[in-house]
Amino acid sequence: MFSARMSWLAPWLVEKGFGLTSGSVADLMAASNRFPNGNYPASEEDMRRDFLVHWCHGAPGTLVKAAEVFGEREFLEAGEAAAEVVWNRGLLKQVGICHGISGNAYVSLSLYRATGRNEYLHQAKAFASFLLDRGHKLLSKGEMHGGDSPYSLFEGVGGMAYLFLDMVDPSQARFPGYEL
Ligand SMILES: [Zn+2]
């Protein structure tokens, strides 16, 4: 199950070879563990509600990493299906990288790097442009939530600033602490 914990741990386990095989990743992304639209439940305790589209609760980044490590096309295809959900529903009411718009931009950036397809670059630019144009304004008006740690890298404007810096050269963008 691609719960928050798996989303964060799986790529690391995959890359470091701690027993997570391509078969175990395939089991995790089985049709019974995901919604028909490509999204994943937020936790094993709540398999029915399709309600979170966050980096910390989403599979796209994990699947792109699995595709990179194992070289199997089905992981990339599942990552692209989940990224479609992120694009359609990923304009969240927070700015950070853990569960905010900046994190969802990194889904597009990971797929841009993996596929070379410009549509993913355009998606990342759209997320970043929205934040640049409206992020601070909406935060100051209380229309976006500043998070528990409003200046932090993962929840706050620190993550948004990190994304802006990465957008200088999107082909080199890496989700901090995860893809670096
Ligand atoms: Zn989060």
Backbone and ligand atoms as CSV (ligand in chain L), in Angstrom:
chain,resi,resn,atom,element,x,y,z
A,1,MET,N,N,0.835,-1.193,0.000
A,1,MET,CA,C,0.000,0.000,0.000
A,1,MET,C,C,0.873,1.248,0.000
A,2,PHE,N,N,0.552,2.162,-0.878
A,2,PHE,CA,C,1.325,3.390,-0.934
A,2,PHE,C,C,0.777,4.408,0.051
A,3,SER,N,N,0.875,4.085,1.319
A,3,SER,CA,C,0.500,5.046,2.348
A,3,SER,C,C,1.606,6.083,2.419
A,4,ALA,N,N,1.434,7.042,3.322
A,4,ALA,CA,C,2.466,8.071,3.471
A,4,ALA,C,C,3.811,7.426,3.768
A,5,ARG,N,N,3.831,6.450,4.633
A,5,ARG,CA,C,5.106,5.827,5.011
A,5,ARG,C,C,5.758,5.163,3.809
A,6,MET,N,N,4.956,4.421,3.036
A,6,MET,CA,C,5.532,3.729,1.886
A,6,MET,C,C,6.017,4.721,0.838
A,7,SER,N,N,5.254,5.788,0.679
A,7,SER,CA,C,5.627,6.760,-0.326
A,7,SER,C,C,7.026,7.300,-0.055
A,8,TRP,N,N,7.337,7.512,1.204
A,8,TRP,CA,C,8.640,8.059,1.560
A,8,TRP,C,C,9.717,6.991,1.619
A,9,LEU,N,N,9.348,5.828,2.119
A,9,LEU,CA,C,10.367,4.807,2.358
A,9,LEU,C,C,10.694,3.980,1.125
A,10,ALA,N,N,9.693,3.691,0.321
A,10,ALA,CA,C,9.895,2.742,-0.775
A,10,ALA,C,C,11.050,3.108,-1.705
A,11,PRO,N,N,11.136,4.349,-2.157
A,11,PRO,CA,C,12.227,4.658,-3.087
A,11,PRO,C,C,13.598,4.436,-2.465
A,12,TRP,N,N,13.700,4.789,-1.201
A,12,TRP,CA,C,14.967,4.617,-0.499
A,12,TRP,C,C,15.287,3.140,-0.381
A,13,LEU,N,N,14.281,2.350,-0.020
A,13,LEU,CA,C,14.483,0.902,0.106
A,13,LEU,C,C,14.828,0.284,-1.243
A,14,VAL,N,N,14.144,0.793,-2.283
A,14,VAL,CA,C,14.411,0.283,-3.627
A,14,VAL,C,C,15.866,0.559,-4.006
A,15,GLU,N,N,16.255,1.802,-3.831
A,15,GLU,CA,C,17.584,2.202,-4.290
A,15,GLU,C,C,18.687,1.526,-3.484
A,16,LYS,N,N,18.476,1.390,-2.178
A,16,LYS,CA,C,19.529,0.830,-1.323
A,16,LYS,C,C,19.512,-0.698,-1.313
A,17,GLY,N,N,18.501,-1.280,-1.961
A,17,GLY,CA,C,18.468,-2.733,-2.066
A,17,GLY,C,C,18.091,-3.440,-0.787
A,18,PHE,N,N,17.282,-2.794,0.060
A,18,PHE,CA,C,16.885,-3.418,1.310
A,18,PHE,C,C,15.688,-4.342,1.123
A,19,GLY,N,N,15.791,-5.219,0.197
A,19,GLY,CA,C,14.790,-6.282,0.086
A,19,GLY,C,C,13.536,-5.907,-0.668
A,20,LEU,N,N,13.408,-4.669,-1.107
A,20,LEU,CA,C,12.218,-4.315,-1.874
A,20,LEU,C,C,12.522,-4.605,-3.349
A,21,THR,N,N,11.871,-5.614,-3.873
A,21,THR,CA,C,12.133,-6.045,-5.245
A,21,THR,C,C,11.098,-5.442,-6.192
A,22,SER,N,N,11.326,-5.642,-7.480
A,22,SER,CA,C,10.332,-5.145,-8.438
A,22,SER,C,C,9.002,-5.852,-8.204
A,23,GLY,N,N,9.041,-7.118,-7.787
A,23,GLY,CA,C,7.808,-7.856,-7.511
A,23,GLY,C,C,7.046,-7.264,-6.337
A,24,SER,N,N,7.770,-6.866,-5.302
A,24,SER,CA,C,7.065,-6.299,-4.146
A,24,SER,C,C,6.487,-4.930,-4.477
A,25,VAL,N,N,7.171,-4.153,-5.311
A,25,VAL,CA,C,6.595,-2.866,-5.735
A,25,VAL,C,C,5.362,-3.118,-6.592
A,26,ALA,N,N,5.442,-4.136,-7.476
A,26,ALA,CA,C,4.286,-4.465,-8.318
A,26,ALA,C,C,3.090,-4.880,-7.460
A,27,ASP,N,N,3.348,-5.630,-6.380
A,27,ASP,CA,C,2.259,-6.014,-5.472
A,27,ASP,C,C,1.623,-4.777,-4.840
A,28,LEU,N,N,2.477,-3.835,-4.458
A,28,LEU,CA,C,1.973,-2.627,-3.798
A,28,LEU,C,C,1.080,-1.802,-4.719
A,29,MET,N,N,1.399,-1.810,-6.001
A,29,MET,CA,C,0.604,-0.986,-6.923
A,29,MET,C,C,-0.478,-1.791,-7.639
A,30,ALA,N,N,-0.759,-2.989,-7.150
A,30,ALA,CA,C,-1.786,-3.830,-7.769
A,30,ALA,C,C,-3.116,-3.082,-7.853
A,31,ALA,N,N,-3.906,-3.472,-8.840
A,31,ALA,CA,C,-5.185,-2.787,-9.062
A,31,ALA,C,C,-6.036,-2.759,-7.795
A,32,SER,N,N,-5.935,-3.800,-6.971
A,32,SER,CA,C,-6.746,-3.843,-5.753
A,32,SER,C,C,-6.296,-2.799,-4.738
A,33,ASN,N,N,-5.102,-2.260,-4.914
A,33,ASN,CA,C,-4.577,-1.254,-3.989
A,33,ASN,C,C,-4.706,0.169,-4.499
A,34,ARG,N,N,-5.313,0.330,-5.675
A,34,ARG,CA,C,-5.446,1.692,-6.187
A,34,ARG,C,C,-6.829,1.917,-6.780
A,35,PHE,N,N,-7.149,3.181,-6.944
A,35,PHE,CA,C,-8.433,3.546,-7.524
A,35,PHE,C,C,-8.333,3.495,-9.052
A,36,PRO,N,N,-9.465,3.284,-9.722
A,36,PRO,CA,C,-9.438,3.194,-11.187
A,36,PRO,C,C,-8.835,4.435,-11.858
A,37,ASN,N,N,-8.902,5.595,-11.194
A,37,ASN,CA,C,-8.366,6.816,-11.811
A,37,ASN,C,C,-6.850,6.933,-11.680
A,38,GLY,N,N,-6.205,5.969,-10.973
A,38,GLY,CA,C,-4.747,6.020,-10.847
A,38,GLY,C,C,-4.261,6.496,-9.494
A,39,ASN,N,N,-5.161,7.040,-8.667
A,39,ASN,CA,C,-4.751,7.497,-7.341
A,39,ASN,C,C,-4.699,6.322,-6.358
A,40,TYR,N,N,-4.103,6.580,-5.194
A,40,TYR,CA,C,-3.941,5.536,-4.176
A,40,TYR,C,C,-4.584,5.980,-2.870
A,41,PRO,N,N,-5.077,5.009,-2.097
A,41,PRO,CA,C,-5.628,5.356,-0.783
A,41,PRO,C,C,-4.553,6.008,0.091
A,42,ALA,N,N,-5.017,6.843,1.038
A,42,ALA,CA,C,-4.069,7.552,1.891
A,42,ALA,C,C,-3.455,6.635,2.946
A,43,SER,N,N,-4.162,5.570,3.323
A,43,SER,CA,C,-3.634,4.662,4.332
A,43,SER,C,C,-4.320,3.298,4.204
A,44,GLU,N,N,-3.707,2.316,4.824
A,44,GLU,CA,C,-4.300,0.981,4.812
A,44,GLU,C,C,-5.610,0.943,5.587
A,45,GLU,N,N,-5.749,1.866,6.538
A,45,GLU,CA,C,-6.959,1.889,7.372
A,45,GLU,C,C,-8.141,2.495,6.619
A,46,ASP,N,N,-7.871,3.194,5.557
A,46,ASP,CA,C,-8.947,3.861,4.826
A,46,ASP,C,C,-8.752,3.629,3.324
A,47,MET,N,N,-9.203,2.457,2.895
A,47,MET,CA,C,-8.968,2.058,1.505
A,47,MET,C,C,-10.048,2.580,0.555
A,48,ARG,N,N,-11.100,3.167,1.090
A,48,ARG,CA,C,-12.239,3.522,0.236
A,48,ARG,C,C,-12.214,4.956,-0.261
A,49,ARG,N,N,-11.697,5.857,0.555
A,49,ARG,CA,C,-11.790,7.274,0.189
A,49,ARG,C,C,-10.632,7.703,-0.703
A,50,ASP,N,N,-10.995,8.282,-1.831
A,50,ASP,CA,C,-10.019,8.822,-2.772
A,50,ASP,C,C,-9.990,10.323,-2.533
A,51,PHE,N,N,-9.160,10.769,-1.562
A,51,PHE,CA,C,-9.262,12.184,-1.179
A,51,PHE,C,C,-7.940,12.922,-1.061
A,52,LEU,N,N,-6.812,12.239,-1.021
A,52,LEU,CA,C,-5.554,12.975,-0.889
A,52,LEU,C,C,-4.720,12.855,-2.155
A,53,VAL,N,N,-4.190,13.990,-2.584
A,53,VAL,CA,C,-3.299,14.025,-3.752
A,53,VAL,C,C,-2.055,14.813,-3.325
A,54,HIS,N,N,-1.245,14.182,-2.505
A,54,HIS,CA,C,-0.063,14.815,-1.925
A,54,HIS,C,C,1.181,14.027,-2.310
A,55,TRP,N,N,2.314,14.705,-2.274
A,55,TRP,CA,C,3.554,13.960,-2.441
A,55,TRP,C,C,3.679,12.927,-1.319
A,56,CYS,N,N,3.375,13.314,-0.095
A,56,CYS,CA,C,3.562,12.404,1.044
A,56,CYS,C,C,2.525,11.287,1.053
A,57,HIS,N,N,1.467,11.430,0.332
A,57,HIS,CA,C,0.464,10.372,0.255
A,57,HIS,C,C,0.247,9.913,-1.176
A,58,GLY,N,N,1.218,10.133,-2.012
A,58,GLY,CA,C,1.006,9.793,-3.414
A,58,GLY,C,C,2.067,8.850,-3.935
A,59,ALA,N,N,1.717,8.143,-4.941
A,59,ALA,CA,C,2.621,7.133,-5.477
A,59,ALA,C,C,3.478,7.581,-6.648
A,60,PRO,N,N,3.149,8.639,-7.366
A,60,PRO,CA,C,3.887,8.901,-8.606
A,60,PRO,C,C,5.394,8.946,-8.429
A,61,GLY,N,N,5.855,9.664,-7.397
A,61,GLY,CA,C,7.292,9.774,-7.203
A,61,GLY,C,C,7.934,8.426,-6.940
A,62,THR,N,N,7.258,7.624,-6.136
A,62,THR,CA,C,7.749,6.285,-5.818
A,62,THR,C,C,7.852,5.432,-7.066
A,63,LEU,N,N,6.823,5.498,-7.883
A,63,LEU,CA,C,6.790,4.649,-9.072
A,63,LEU,C,C,7.817,5.091,-10.101
A,64,VAL,N,N,8.033,6.394,-10.205
A,64,VAL,CA,C,9.058,6.879,-11.129
A,64,VAL,C,C,10.425,6.384,-10.673
A,65,LYS,N,N,10.637,6.409,-9.358
A,65,LYS,CA,C,11.912,5.912,-8.816
A,65,LYS,C,C,12.062,4.412,-9.085
A,66,ALA,N,N,10.983,3.668,-8.888
A,66,ALA,CA,C,11.028,2.219,-9.144
A,66,ALA,C,C,11.323,1.950,-10.614
A,67,ALA,N,N,10.735,2.757,-11.499
A,67,ALA,CA,C,10.985,2.589,-12.938
A,67,ALA,C,C,12.455,2.845,-13.237
A,68,GLU,N,N,13.011,3.851,-12.570
A,68,GLU,CA,C,14.419,4.199,-12.778
A,68,GLU,C,C,15.331,3.064,-12.299
A,69,VAL,N,N,15.014,2.496,-11.135
A,69,VAL,CA,C,15.876,1.461,-10.549
A,69,VAL,C,C,15.706,0.118,-11.259
A,70,PHE,N,N,14.457,-0.277,-11.507
A,70,PHE,CA,C,14.210,-1.610,-12.074
A,70,PHE,C,C,14.102,-1.605,-13.601
A,71,GLY,N,N,13.914,-0.445,-14.174
A,71,GLY,CA,C,13.813,-0.346,-15.630
A,71,GLY,C,C,12.557,-0.979,-16.196
A,72,GLU,N,N,11.519,-1.090,-15.384
A,72,GLU,CA,C,10.291,-1.737,-15.866
A,72,GLU,C,C,9.240,-0.696,-16.246
A,73,ARG,N,N,8.756,-0.859,-17.451
A,73,ARG,CA,C,7.832,0.101,-18.053
A,73,ARG,C,C,6.526,0.234,-17.250
A,74,GLU,N,N,6.072,-0.847,-16.643
A,74,GLU,CA,C,4.775,-0.779,-15.944
A,74,GLU,C,C,4.815,0.200,-14.766
A,75,PHE,N,N,5.970,0.371,-14.142
A,75,PHE,CA,C,6.057,1.324,-13.032
A,75,PHE,C,C,5.919,2.757,-13.540
A,76,LEU,N,N,6.578,3.008,-14.657
A,76,LEU,CA,C,6.491,4.354,-15.226
A,76,LEU,C,C,5.057,4.646,-15.682
A,77,GLU,N,N,4.413,3.652,-16.280
A,77,GLU,CA,C,3.028,3.851,-16.734
A,77,GLU,C,C,2.095,4.110,-15.553
A,78,ALA,N,N,2.299,3.371,-14.460
A,78,ALA,CA,C,1.470,3.612,-13.267
A,78,ALA,C,C,1.778,4.987,-12.689
A,79,GLY,N,N,3.045,5.394,-12.722
A,79,GLY,CA,C,3.424,6.724,-12.258
A,79,GLY,C,C,2.770,7.807,-13.094
A,80,GLU,N,N,2.711,7.586,-14.402
A,80,GLU,CA,C,2.075,8.573,-15.291
A,80,GLU,C,C,0.572,8.653,-15.039
A,81,ALA,N,N,-0.042,7.489,-14.766
A,81,ALA,CA,C,-1.489,7.493,-14.472
A,81,ALA,C,C,-1.760,8.269,-13.179
A,82,ALA,N,N,-0.923,8.048,-12.183
A,82,ALA,CA,C,-1.110,8.765,-10.920
A,82,ALA,C,C,-0.799,10.253,-11.093
A,83,ALA,N,N,0.182,10.563,-11.950
A,83,ALA,CA,C,0.533,11.969,-12.187
A,83,ALA,C,C,-0.614,12.717,-12.853
A,84,GLU,N,N,-1.411,12.005,-13.634
A,84,GLU,CA,C,-2.601,12.618,-14.249
A,84,GLU,C,C,-3.555,13.090,-13.147
A,85,VAL,N,N,-3.676,12.285,-12.093
A,85,VAL,CA,C,-4.515,12.678,-10.955
A,85,VAL,C,C,-3.931,13.929,-10.292
A,86,VAL,N,N,-2.609,13.942,-10.142
A,86,VAL,CA,C,-1.951,15.087,-9.511
A,86,VAL,C,C,-2.195,16.351,-10.339
A,87,TRP,N,N,-2.093,16.228,-11.650
A,87,TRP,CA,C,-2.306,17.389,-12.507
A,87,TRP,C,C,-3.747,17.886,-12.403
A,88,ASN,N,N,-4.711,16.967,-12.362
A,88,ASN,CA,C,-6.116,17.363,-12.312
A,88,ASN,C,C,-6.562,17.873,-10.947
A,89,ARG,N,N,-5.921,17.380,-9.878
A,89,ARG,CA,C,-6.416,17.717,-8.536
A,89,ARG,C,C,-5.332,18.255,-7.616
A,90,GLY,N,N,-4.189,18.585,-8.167
A,90,GLY,CA,C,-3.031,18.903,-7.329
A,90,GLY,C,C,-2.839,20.354,-6.957
A,91,LEU,N,N,-3.780,21.224,-7.312
A,91,LEU,CA,C,-3.658,22.627,-6.920
A,91,LEU,C,C,-4.201,22.759,-5.493
A,92,LEU,N,N,-3.373,22.387,-4.542
A,92,LEU,CA,C,-3.783,22.273,-3.145
A,92,LEU,C,C,-3.834,23.644,-2.471
A,93,LYS,N,N,-4.288,23.638,-1.225
A,93,LYS,CA,C,-4.374,24.908,-0.491
A,93,LYS,C,C,-3.179,25.109,0.428
A,94,GLN,N,N,-2.082,24.420,0.140
A,94,GLN,CA,C,-0.829,24.660,0.848
A,94,GLN,C,C,0.290,24.793,-0.180
A,95,VAL,N,N,1.371,25.457,0.244
A,95,VAL,CA,C,2.429,25.768,-0.728
A,95,VAL,C,C,3.627,24.823,-0.666
A,96,GLY,N,N,3.765,24.038,0.411
A,96,GLY,CA,C,4.992,23.289,0.662
A,96,GLY,C,C,5.210,22.083,-0.241
A,97,ILE,N,N,6.280,21.361,0.044
A,97,ILE,CA,C,6.601,20.216,-0.806
A,97,ILE,C,C,6.055,18.899,-0.270
A,98,CYS,N,N,5.706,18.848,1.024
A,98,CYS,CA,C,5.213,17.578,1.572
A,98,CYS,C,C,3.760,17.335,1.134
A,99,HIS,N,N,2.915,18.296,1.393
A,99,HIS,CA,C,1.510,18.157,0.998
A,99,HIS,C,C,0.995,19.509,0.486
A,100,GLY,N,N,1.727,20.033,-0.450
A,100,GLY,CA,C,1.353,21.309,-1.045
A,100,GLY,C,C,1.670,21.325,-2.536
A,101,ILE,N,N,1.400,22.462,-3.138
A,101,ILE,CA,C,1.560,22.587,-4.590
A,101,ILE,C,C,3.004,22.366,-5.034
A,102,SER,N,N,3.953,22.845,-4.229
A,102,SER,CA,C,5.368,22.670,-4.628
A,102,SER,C,C,5.718,21.195,-4.758
A,103,GLY,N,N,5.265,20.376,-3.822
A,103,GLY,CA,C,5.540,18.937,-3.894
A,103,GLY,C,C,4.933,18.323,-5.129
A,104,ASN,N,N,3.743,18.767,-5.488
A,104,ASN,CA,C,3.103,18.215,-6.677
A,104,ASN,C,C,3.828,18.633,-7.957
A,105,ALA,N,N,4.464,19.793,-7.920
A,105,ALA,CA,C,5.279,20.196,-9.076
A,105,ALA,C,C,6.428,19.211,-9.280
A,106,TYR,N,N,6.950,18.665,-8.174
A,106,TYR,CA,C,8.058,17.711,-8.298
A,106,TYR,C,C,7.625,16.380,-8.924
A,107,VAL,N,N,6.348,16.042,-8.829
A,107,VAL,CA,C,5.848,14.863,-9.548
A,107,VAL,C,C,6.052,15.083,-11.047
A,108,SER,N,N,5.651,16.262,-11.514
A,108,SER,CA,C,5.816,16.585,-12.941
A,108,SER,C,C,7.291,16.638,-13.320
A,109,LEU,N,N,8.114,17.204,-12.443
A,109,LEU,CA,C,9.548,17.310,-12.752
A,109,LEU,C,C,10.211,15.934,-12.822
A,110,SER,N,N,9.818,15.019,-11.924
A,110,SER,CA,C,10.370,13.655,-11.963
A,110,SER,C,C,10.009,12.972,-13.275
A,111,LEU,N,N,8.756,13.145,-13.686
A,111,LEU,CA,C,8.322,12.506,-14.923
A,111,LEU,C,C,8.933,13.174,-16.144
A,112,TYR,N,N,9.166,14.462,-16.066
A,112,TYR,CA,C,9.841,15.148,-17.173
A,112,TYR,C,C,11.242,14.561,-17.349
A,113,ARG,N,N,11.925,14.368,-16.243
A,113,ARG,CA,C,13.275,13.804,-16.314
A,113,ARG,C,C,13.239,12.362,-16.847
A,114,ALA,N,N,12.230,11.605,-16.394
A,114,ALA,CA,C,12.160,10.189,-16.769
A,114,ALA,C,C,11.725,9.981,-18.223
A,115,THR,N,N,10.869,10.875,-18.719
A,115,THR,CA,C,10.292,10.650,-20.055
A,115,THR,C,C,10.780,11.639,-21.101
A,116,GLY,N,N,11.238,12.804,-20.676
A,116,GLY,CA,C,11.631,13.852,-21.620
A,116,GLY,C,C,10.435,14.526,-22.281
A,117,ARG,N,N,9.235,14.228,-21.795
A,117,ARG,CA,C,8.042,14.810,-22.436
A,117,ARG,C,C,7.764,16.218,-21.928
A,118,ASN,N,N,7.600,17.129,-22.888
A,118,ASN,CA,C,7.434,18.541,-22.536
A,118,ASN,C,C,6.154,18.817,-21.750
A,119,GLU,N,N,5.131,17.979,-21.900
A,119,GLU,CA,C,3.894,18.262,-21.172
A,119,GLU,C,C,4.143,18.258,-19.661
A,120,TYR,N,N,5.080,17.428,-19.211
A,120,TYR,CA,C,5.373,17.418,-17.767
A,120,TYR,C,C,6.107,18.683,-17.351
A,121,LEU,N,N,6.969,19.185,-18.227
A,121,LEU,CA,C,7.651,20.444,-17.935
A,121,LEU,C,C,6.633,21.582,-17.862
A,122,HIS,N,N,5.673,21.582,-18.785
A,122,HIS,CA,C,4.642,22.632,-18.777
A,122,HIS,C,C,3.798,22.554,-17.507
A,123,GLN,N,N,3.506,21.321,-17.059
A,123,GLN,CA,C,2.739,21.179,-15.814
A,123,GLN,C,C,3.513,21.761,-14.630
A,124,ALA,N,N,4.804,21.416,-14.547
A,124,ALA,CA,C,5.628,21.927,-13.441
A,124,ALA,C,C,5.677,23.454,-13.479
A,125,LYS,N,N,5.816,24.014,-14.693
A,125,LYS,CA,C,5.854,25.472,-14.823
A,125,LYS,C,C,4.530,26.094,-14.405
A,126,ALA,N,N,3.431,25.404,-14.718
A,126,ALA,CA,C,2.107,25.936,-14.347
A,126,ALA,C,C,1.956,25.961,-12.824
A,127,PHE,N,N,2.367,24.879,-12.163
A,127,PHE,CA,C,2.296,24.865,-10.691
A,127,PHE,C,C,3.176,25.981,-10.107
A,128,ALA,N,N,4.407,26.083,-10.610
A,128,ALA,CA,C,5.344,27.082,-10.082
A,128,ALA,C,C,4.858,28.501,-10.372
A,129,SER,N,N,4.306,28.715,-11.564
A,129,SER,CA,C,3.818,30.054,-11.922
A,129,SER,C,C,2.652,30.466,-11.038
A,130,PHE,N,N,1.776,29.509,-10.743
A,130,PHE,CA,C,0.654,29.810,-9.848
A,130,PHE,C,C,1.185,30.277,-8.493
A,131,LEU,N,N,2.183,29.542,-7.969
A,131,LEU,CA,C,2.740,29.895,-6.658
A,131,LEU,C,C,3.430,31.257,-6.698
A,132,LEU,N,N,4.175,31.498,-7.764
A,132,LEU,CA,C,4.902,32.761,-7.881
A,132,LEU,C,C,3.932,33.930,-7.959
A,133,ASP,N,N,2.868,33.735,-8.698
A,133,ASP,CA,C,1.889,34.804,-8.911
A,133,ASP,C,C,0.999,35.024,-7.686
A,134,ARG,N,N,0.588,33.915,-7.052
A,134,ARG,CA,C,-0.460,34.053,-6.027
A,134,ARG,C,C,-0.129,33.502,-4.655
A,135,GLY,N,N,0.960,32.742,-4.525
A,135,GLY,CA,C,1.245,32.065,-3.260
A,135,GLY,C,C,1.214,32.991,-2.054
A,136,HIS,N,N,2.055,34.014,-2.064
A,136,HIS,CA,C,2.136,34.902,-0.893
A,136,HIS,C,C,0.826,35.647,-0.661
A,137,LYS,N,N,0.187,36.062,-1.755
A,137,LYS,CA,C,-1.069,36.803,-1.631
A,137,LYS,C,C,-2.134,35.944,-0.945
A,138,LEU,N,N,-2.276,34.704,-1.403
A,138,LEU,CA,C,-3.302,33.827,-0.836
A,138,LEU,C,C,-2.966,33.433,0.593
A,139,LEU,N,N,-1.673,33.271,0.891
A,139,LEU,CA,C,-1.275,32.963,2.271
A,139,LEU,C,C,-1.618,34.135,3.188
A,140,SER,N,N,-1.291,35.349,2.756
A,140,SER,CA,C,-1.521,36.510,3.625
A,140,SER,C,C,-3.004,36.776,3.822
A,141,LYS,N,N,-3.826,36.403,2.852
A,141,LYS,CA,C,-5.276,36.583,3.005
A,141,LYS,C,C,-5.924,35.418,3.737
A,142,GLY,N,N,-5.133,34.390,4.062
A,142,GLY,CA,C,-5.670,33.230,4.761
A,142,GLY,C,C,-6.422,32.278,3.844
A,143,GLU,N,N,-6.299,32.462,2.539
A,143,GLU,CA,C,-6.999,31.572,1.605
A,143,GLU,C,C,-6.187,30.319,1.296
A,144,MET,N,N,-4.903,30.364,1.646
A,144,MET,CA,C,-4.087,29.147,1.641
A,144,MET,C,C,-3.562,28.982,3.057
A,145,HIS,N,N,-3.341,27.721,3.438
A,145,HIS,CA,C,-2.903,27.416,4.796
A,145,HIS,C,C,-1.379,27.411,4.843
A,146,GLY,N,N,-0.812,28.116,5.839
A,146,GLY,CA,C,0.646,28.211,5.938
A,146,GLY,C,C,1.318,26.979,6.491
A,147,GLY,N,N,0.552,25.996,6.941
A,147,GLY,CA,C,1.145,24.784,7.510
A,147,GLY,C,C,1.528,24.989,8.966
A,148,ASP,N,N,1.862,23.902,9.649
A,148,ASP,CA,C,2.250,23.985,11.061
A,148,ASP,C,C,3.586,24.700,11.223
A,149,SER,N,N,4.424,24.599,10.214
A,149,SER,CA,C,5.730,25.277,10.234
A,149,SER,C,C,5.822,26.129,8.970
A,150,PRO,N,N,5.277,27.352,9.028
A,150,PRO,CA,C,5.080,28.143,7.804
A,150,PRO,C,C,6.332,28.512,7.022
A,151,TYR,N,N,7.514,28.433,7.641
A,151,TYR,CA,C,8.736,28.793,6.904
A,151,TYR,C,C,9.599,27.574,6.580
A,152,SER,N,N,9.119,26.404,6.919
A,152,SER,CA,C,9.949,25.203,6.786
A,152,SER,C,C,10.095,24.755,5.335
A,153,LEU,N,N,11.077,23.871,5.129
A,153,LEU,CA,C,11.308,23.324,3.796
A,153,LEU,C,C,10.155,22.433,3.367
A,154,PHE,N,N,9.671,21.591,4.264
A,154,PHE,CA,C,8.662,20.618,3.849
A,154,PHE,C,C,7.236,21.155,3.885
A,155,GLU,N,N,6.915,22.000,4.844
A,155,GLU,CA,C,5.533,22.458,4.941
A,155,GLU,C,C,5.322,23.886,4.482
A,156,GLY,N,N,6.365,24.657,4.453
A,156,GLY,CA,C,6.147,26.081,4.275
A,156,GLY,C,C,6.766,26.688,3.036
A,157,VAL,N,N,6.998,28.007,3.143
A,157,VAL,CA,C,7.507,28.746,1.994
A,157,VAL,C,C,8.943,28.365,1.637
A,158,GLY,N,N,9.653,27.715,2.567
A,158,GLY,CA,C,11.008,27.238,2.248
A,158,GLY,C,C,10.969,26.274,1.071
A,159,GLY,N,N,9.970,25.406,1.045
A,159,GLY,CA,C,9.835,24.445,-0.054
A,159,GLY,C,C,9.476,25.124,-1.360
A,160,MET,N,N,8.680,26.166,-1.242
A,160,MET,CA,C,8.294,26.921,-2.443
A,160,MET,C,C,9.535,27.618,-3.023
A,161,ALA,N,N,10.362,28.193,-2.148
A,161,ALA,CA,C,11.592,28.852,-2.610
A,161,ALA,C,C,12.525,27.825,-3.258
A,162,TYR,N,N,12.568,26.636,-2.676
A,162,TYR,CA,C,13.420,25.570,-3.223
A,162,TYR,C,C,12.954,25.195,-4.638
A,163,LEU,N,N,11.638,25.118,-4.802
A,163,LEU,CA,C,11.091,24.813,-6.131
A,163,LEU,C,C,11.466,25.913,-7.127
A,164,PHE,N,N,11.318,27.174,-6.725
A,164,PHE,CA,C,11.647,28.279,-7.639
A,164,PHE,C,C,13.110,28.181,-8.083
A,165,LEU,N,N,13.974,27.835,-7.157
A,165,LEU,CA,C,15.391,27.698,-7.498
A,165,LEU,C,C,15.586,26.558,-8.493
A,166,ASP,N,N,14.895,25.451,-8.271
A,166,ASP,CA,C,15.005,24.310,-9.190
A,166,ASP,C,C,14.443,24.629,-10.568
A,167,MET,N,N,13.472,25.522,-10.647
A,167,MET,CA,C,12.877,25.840,-11.944
A,167,MET,C,C,13.828,26.626,-12.843
A,168,VAL,N,N,14.952,27.078,-12.291
A,168,VAL,CA,C,15.976,27.733,-13.123
A,168,VAL,C,C,16.522,26.727,-14.134
A,169,ASP,N,N,16.661,25.474,-13.697
A,169,ASP,CA,C,17.133,24.412,-14.594
A,169,ASP,C,C,16.345,23.138,-14.266
A,170,PRO,N,N,15.115,23.026,-14.803
A,170,PRO,CA,C,14.211,21.934,-14.413
A,170,PRO,C,C,14.778,20.539,-14.669
A,171,SER,N,N,15.667,20.402,-15.628
A,171,SER,CA,C,16.201,19.060,-15.907
A,171,SER,C,C,17.087,18.561,-14.767
A,172,GLN,N,N,17.523,19.473,-13.916
A,172,GLN,CA,C,18.370,19.094,-12.775
A,172,GLN,C,C,17.592,19.082,-11.458
A,173,ALA,N,N,16.285,19.323,-11.505
A,173,ALA,CA,C,15.491,19.412,-10.279
A,173,ALA,C,C,15.447,18.069,-9.560
A,174,ARG,N,N,15.567,18.113,-8.253
A,174,ARG,CA,C,15.492,16.905,-7.432
A,174,ARG,C,C,14.719,17.222,-6.162
A,175,PHE,N,N,13.785,16.346,-5.814
A,175,PHE,CA,C,13.043,16.522,-4.568
A,175,PHE,C,C,14.028,16.406,-3.406
A,176,PRO,N,N,14.112,17.422,-2.543
A,176,PRO,CA,C,15.152,17.411,-1.504
A,176,PRO,C,C,14.997,16.268,-0.503
A,177,GLY,N,N,16.103,15.639,-0.200
A,177,GLY,CA,C,16.106,14.548,0.772
A,177,GLY,C,C,15.514,13.264,0.249
A,178,TYR,N,N,15.206,13.215,-1.029
A,178,TYR,CA,C,14.489,12.065,-1.576
A,178,TYR,C,C,15.097,11.641,-2.897
A,179,GLU,N,N,15.274,12.604,-3.785
A,179,GLU,CA,C,15.895,12.297,-5.068
A,179,GLU,C,C,17.358,12.743,-5.109
A,180,LEU,N,N,17.778,13.491,-4.103
A,180,LEU,CA,C,19.170,13.968,-4.114
A,180,LEU,C,C,20.122,12.845,-3.801
L,1,ZN,ZN,ZN,2.709,15.702,3.916
